[in-house]
């Protein structure tokens, strides 16, 4: 099942398990990711956890990961 953006933003993140990148130096300036199921994720700034997290469909998240691996954001 592919979730729509509206469905992703309706997901309650109260009990979400947030994970920081293992490659982040010193784990200070980092984002955290929570699995929303089906490949979708929520992403938040670990230093500003009161800000609303962004949510990405599986397709969007895969495109972002591929771009990172290809060095498109460096």
One Martini backbone bead per residue (centre of mass of N, CA, C, O) as a GRO file, in nm:
protein
   74
    1UNK     BB    1   0.095   0.037   0.023
    2UNK     BB    2   0.035   0.373  -0.066
    3UNK     BB    3   0.093   0.669   0.075
    4UNK     BB    4  -0.018   0.966   0.125
    5UNK     BB    5   0.049   1.269   0.236
    6UNK     BB    6  -0.200   1.294   0.415
    7UNK     BB    7  -0.152   1.025   0.563
    8UNK     BB    8   0.126   1.095   0.679
    9UNK     BB    9   0.020   1.359   0.837
   10UNK     BB   10  -0.182   1.169   1.020
   11UNK     BB   11   0.041   1.053   1.170
   12UNK     BB   12   0.127   0.953   1.483
   13UNK     BB   13   0.445   1.051   1.660
   14UNK     BB   14   0.456   0.994   1.968
   15UNK     BB   15   0.587   0.677   1.927
   16UNK     BB   16   0.827   0.732   1.776
   17UNK     BB   17   1.133   0.611   1.629
   18UNK     BB   18   1.424   0.782   1.653
   19UNK     BB   19   1.698   0.820   1.414
   20UNK     BB   20   2.033   0.855   1.384
   21UNK     BB   21   2.302   0.898   1.220
   22UNK     BB   22   2.600   0.709   1.214
   23UNK     BB   23   2.768   0.944   1.032
   24UNK     BB   24   2.751   1.160   1.242
   25UNK     BB   25   2.934   1.394   1.371
   26UNK     BB   26   2.886   1.391   1.717
   27UNK     BB   27   2.567   1.414   1.700
   28UNK     BB   28   2.466   1.722   1.659
   29UNK     BB   29   2.424   1.774   1.344
   30UNK     BB   30   2.102   1.647   1.288
   31UNK     BB   31   1.896   1.398   1.179
   32UNK     BB   32   1.580   1.236   1.205
   33UNK     BB   33   1.429   0.907   1.170
   34UNK     BB   34   1.102   0.770   1.086
   35UNK     BB   35   0.911   0.498   1.054
   36UNK     BB   36   0.591   0.459   0.855
   37UNK     BB   37   0.592   0.258   0.648
   38UNK     BB   38   0.641   0.142   0.329
   39UNK     BB   39   0.908   0.356   0.318
   40UNK     BB   40   0.819   0.571   0.492
   41UNK     BB   41   0.901   0.904   0.632
   42UNK     BB   42   1.031   1.090   0.901
   43UNK     BB   43   1.173   1.426   0.948
   44UNK     BB   44   1.413   1.574   1.183
   45UNK     BB   45   1.547   1.804   1.394
   46UNK     BB   46   1.748   1.735   1.667
   47UNK     BB   47   1.754   2.053   1.770
   48UNK     BB   48   1.421   2.083   1.671
   49UNK     BB   49   1.168   1.893   1.792
   50UNK     BB   50   0.923   2.110   1.779
   51UNK     BB   51   0.923   2.078   1.498
   52UNK     BB   52   0.783   1.976   1.225
   53UNK     BB   53   0.785   1.707   1.048
   54UNK     BB   54   0.876   1.554   0.773
   55UNK     BB   55   0.718   1.381   0.490
   56UNK     BB   56   0.783   1.069   0.309
   57UNK     BB   57   0.764   0.887   0.063
   58UNK     BB   58   0.905   0.620  -0.072
   59UNK     BB   59   0.981   0.760  -0.339
   60UNK     BB   60   1.113   1.014  -0.220
   61UNK     BB   61   1.323   0.872  -0.040
   62UNK     BB   62   1.467   0.716  -0.266
   63UNK     BB   63   1.555   0.966  -0.428
   64UNK     BB   64   1.727   1.088  -0.207
   65UNK     BB   65   1.921   0.853  -0.156
   66UNK     BB   66   2.028   0.843  -0.445
   67UNK     BB   67   2.143   1.134  -0.445
   68UNK     BB   68   2.344   1.091  -0.221
   69UNK     BB   69   2.505   0.854  -0.353
   70UNK     BB   70   2.570   1.053  -0.613
   71UNK     BB   71   2.637   1.356  -0.502
   72UNK     BB   72   2.403   1.591  -0.545
   73UNK     BB   73   2.458   1.756  -0.241
   74UNK     BB   74   2.782   1.856  -0.250
   0.00000   0.00000   0.00000
